[in-house]
């Protein structure tokens, strides 16, 4: 039995956030995140989308701000769903992706504005949450 397998057996269970079915439906119908977020301010997914859109438009500070909100809203949701500050947050579970995308966006934007320790802390958090998340987000 590998050490990784033993570690996973003894570690905390993965946190699985609830689906945001209504938000997925609105997005699939072409509604914009900026129009949905006022009615759904706790959605990390919507904040992550806004952060990604701002980044793509070269609005680094806006991207940072949106990602920071998405990150904090995600932490709130994780805690409400049993997360105790450690443990897997798997990318494979689609409802977790909004938080992981916001986390990634926060790391990227904090690096771009020259924060000293934040990018490294975010990178560790993302990797600890799910080592496959970065590649999935970048891919």
N, C-alpha and C positions, 0 to 999 in steps of 0.2 A: 504494500500500500504506500503510495507516494506521500511525501510531507504535505503537498498542496491539498491532496484529498483529505488528509487528517485535519488540516487547518480549516477547510471548508465545513467539515462535519461538526467541528467544535465552535465555529463562528456563528454570528447571528444570522437568522434567516433573511433572505432577500426582502426588501421592502417593495411592494407592488402598489403603486398609486391607482386610484379608481379612474376609469375611463371618463373622458369628457365628450361623450357621444354627441351632445348638441353642438358643441364647438366644432367637432370634426365635420358634422353635417353642414354647418354654415360655411366652413372653409371650402368644403367640396363643392358647394354651390357658387363659389367665387366671391364670397364676402371677404372683405379685407380685415386683417387683424386690428388695424387702427379703429375700425368701426365696431368691432366686437369687444374690445378690451374694456371699454367703459361699463358695459353690462356684465363683464366677466373678469373683474380685476384680480381675482385670485388665480387665474390660469397662467402657469409658467409658460405653457406653450405659446400663448399669444404674445407675452413679453419677449420670449425668445425669437419669435418671428419678427417682431418690431426691431429687435437688436440686430438680427441678420440683415434686414432690409436697410437699416441705417448704415451698417458696416459696408454693404455693397454700394451705397451712395457716397461713401467717403465721410460720413458723419460720425466720427469716432467717439466723440463725447456723448452724442445721443445713443449710440450703440452701447456704450458703457452704462449709461443711466438705465436704459431699458433692460439690459442684462442683469444689472444689480437688483432691480425690482423683481424680475423673474426668478432670480436666485433666492431671494428672501421669501417670495411667495411659495416657491418650491420647498424650502426648508420648513415653512409652516405646514404645508400639506404632508410632507414626509413625517413630521412629528405627529400630526393627527392620525397618521396611518401606522403608527407603531415604531417608527425609526427612532433610535436612541443615540444618534450621533456617530454610529459606526455601522458597517455592514454593506453588503451589496445592494446596488440600485441598478438592476439589469436593464441594459439597452433593449434586449429582446422584448421586454414588456412595453408595448407602445405607449401607454400612459406615462411612463417614466421619461420618455424622450424629451418632453418639454423642459423638465428640470435639467436634464443632462445637456441639452442644447443651450439653455441659459447659462449654465455653469461654464461650458466651453466658450461661449461668447464673452462672458465676463473675463475669463483668463486672457483671451485674445485682446480685448479692448484695454484691460489693465496693463498688459505688456506694451501696447501701443502708446499709452500715455506716460509710460516710464515709472510705473509703480515698482517699488523695489521687491517686496516679498510676496505680494499678492499673486502674480502669475505662477510662481513656484508652488504656492499653497493650493491654488486652484488645480494645477496639473496633478498634484498628488491626490486631491479629493476626487477628481475625475477618474484617475486610474484606479483608486481604491473602490470607487463605485462600480465601475465595469471597465476592465482593461481594453475591451473592444470598442468602447464608445467613441473615442477620438477618431479612429479609422472610419467608423460608420458615419460620423458627422462630416468628416472631411471628404468622404467618398461620395 
